[in-house]
Amino acid sequence: MIRDFQVQAAKEYSMIKSLGIDDIIYKPFCLYEDRSPYIYIFYNSKNEIIYIGQTQSISNRMIKHIEESDFWNEVFYIMYAETPTLKSLTQYERYYIQKYIPKYNKIGFKLTPNLSSKMPTLVFNEYKGKEVLNYVRKEKLY
């Protein structure tokens, strides 16, 4: 989902390019990288949820998991969903952690998620970047 500020930045940068000054005025960072609020879920090969997290940059967060998570080798596939607002990100994360109780989540079980019935249901999609991330991981190991 493209945010209003990204649409505005894209319009402004398009005008800069049309003036021919895009070589001296840099492209806005928000147009390079998706900074949307996401909930992501790691599944193992038995289709069990093993970890639930939140991020504003899904590709950067996955790289951090490669570098820092002891359980990365157990991750078989990843699902993610964009939350409607940054403000609701923690509420959704707490809700899903309490609902599924993943074995690698260490916090979030005792906190009340306060999910309102007005909050929309999230639609999860499969994260297709895991193959690329595994390649990155192999490169870092050598």
C-alpha positions as CSV (number, residue, x, y, z in Angstrom):
1,M,0.0,0.0,0.0
2,I,1.4,3.4,-1.0
3,R,1.1,6.1,1.7
4,D,0.0,9.7,1.0
5,F,3.5,11.0,1.7
6,Q,5.0,8.6,-0.9
7,V,2.5,9.7,-3.5
8,Q,3.4,13.4,-2.8
9,A,7.1,12.6,-2.9
10,A,6.7,10.8,-6.2
11,K,4.9,13.7,-7.7
12,E,7.5,16.2,-6.5
13,Y,10.4,14.0,-7.8
14,S,8.7,13.6,-11.1
15,M,8.6,17.4,-11.4
16,I,12.3,17.5,-10.5
17,K,13.1,15.0,-13.2
18,S,11.1,16.9,-15.8
19,L,13.2,20.0,-15.0
20,G,16.3,18.0,-15.6
21,I,17.8,18.6,-12.1
22,D,17.5,15.1,-10.8
23,D,21.2,14.8,-11.0
24,I,21.6,17.4,-8.2
25,I,18.5,16.7,-6.1
26,Y,18.4,13.2,-4.7
27,K,15.4,10.9,-4.9
28,P,13.5,10.9,-1.6
29,F,14.4,7.9,0.6
30,C,10.7,6.9,0.9
31,L,10.6,6.1,-2.8
32,Y,13.6,3.7,-2.6
33,E,12.3,1.5,0.3
34,D,9.0,0.5,1.5
35,R,8.6,1.8,5.1
36,S,5.1,0.4,5.7
37,P,4.1,-1.2,9.0
38,Y,4.1,-5.0,8.8
39,I,3.4,-8.0,10.9
40,Y,5.3,-11.1,9.8
41,I,5.0,-14.7,10.9
42,F,7.6,-17.4,10.6
43,Y,6.5,-21.0,10.0
44,N,8.5,-24.2,10.3
45,S,8.3,-27.2,7.9
46,K,5.4,-28.6,10.1
47,N,3.3,-25.5,9.4
48,E,3.7,-24.4,13.0
49,I,4.1,-20.7,13.8
50,I,7.5,-20.3,15.5
51,Y,7.9,-16.5,15.6
52,I,5.8,-13.3,15.1
53,G,7.3,-9.9,14.7
54,Q,6.7,-6.4,13.5
55,T,8.8,-4.1,11.2
56,Q,8.6,-1.0,9.1
57,S,11.1,-2.5,6.6
58,I,10.5,-6.1,5.9
59,S,13.6,-6.8,3.8
60,N,15.9,-5.2,6.3
61,R,14.3,-7.0,9.2
62,M,14.7,-10.4,7.5
63,I,18.4,-9.7,7.0
64,K,18.7,-8.9,10.7
65,H,17.1,-12.3,11.4
66,I,19.6,-14.0,9.2
67,E,22.4,-12.3,11.2
68,E,21.0,-12.6,14.7
69,S,18.3,-15.3,15.0
70,D,19.3,-18.7,16.2
71,F,16.2,-20.2,14.8
72,W,16.5,-19.0,11.2
73,N,17.3,-22.5,10.0
74,E,13.9,-23.6,11.2
75,V,12.1,-21.0,9.1
76,F,10.4,-22.8,6.2
77,Y,8.2,-19.9,4.9
78,I,7.2,-16.4,5.9
79,M,3.8,-14.7,5.8
80,Y,3.3,-10.9,6.2
81,A,0.5,-8.4,6.4
82,E,0.5,-4.6,6.3
83,T,-1.2,-3.0,9.2
84,P,-3.5,0.0,8.6
85,T,-1.4,2.4,10.7
86,L,1.9,2.5,12.5
87,K,0.0,3.1,15.7
88,S,-1.8,-0.2,15.4
89,L,1.3,-2.3,14.7
90,T,2.1,-3.2,18.3
91,Q,-1.6,-4.0,19.0
92,Y,-1.7,-6.5,16.1
93,E,1.6,-8.1,17.1
94,R,0.5,-8.6,20.7
95,Y,-2.8,-10.0,19.5
96,Y,-1.2,-12.6,17.2
97,I,1.5,-13.5,19.8
98,Q,-1.2,-14.2,22.4
99,K,-3.3,-16.1,19.9
100,Y,-0.6,-18.4,18.6
101,I,2.0,-18.4,21.4
102,P,5.0,-19.0,19.1
103,K,7.9,-20.8,20.8
104,Y,10.6,-18.2,20.0
105,N,8.6,-15.1,21.1
106,K,9.8,-14.1,24.5
107,I,7.7,-11.0,25.1
108,G,4.1,-10.0,24.4
109,F,2.3,-12.8,26.2
110,K,1.3,-10.9,29.3
111,L,0.4,-7.6,27.6
112,T,-3.3,-7.1,26.7
113,P,-3.6,-6.4,23.0
114,N,-6.8,-4.3,23.2
115,L,-7.8,-5.2,19.7
116,S,-11.0,-3.3,18.9
117,S,-13.7,-5.0,16.9
118,K,-13.4,-2.0,14.6
119,M,-9.8,-2.9,13.7
120,P,-9.7,-4.6,10.2
121,T,-8.7,-8.2,9.8
122,L,-5.2,-8.4,8.3
123,V,-4.7,-10.2,5.0
124,F,-1.4,-12.2,5.0
125,N,0.6,-12.9,1.9
126,E,3.6,-15.2,1.5
127,Y,7.0,-13.4,1.6
128,K,8.8,-14.4,-1.6
129,G,12.2,-13.1,-0.6
130,K,13.3,-16.1,1.6
131,E,15.2,-17.8,-1.3
132,V,17.2,-14.6,-1.8
133,L,17.7,-14.2,1.9
134,N,19.1,-17.8,2.2
135,Y,21.5,-16.9,-0.6
136,V,22.6,-13.8,1.3
137,R,23.1,-15.9,4.4
138,K,25.3,-18.4,2.6
139,E,27.4,-15.5,1.3
140,K,27.9,-14.1,4.8
141,L,28.9,-17.5,6.2
142,Y,31.8,-17.8,3.7
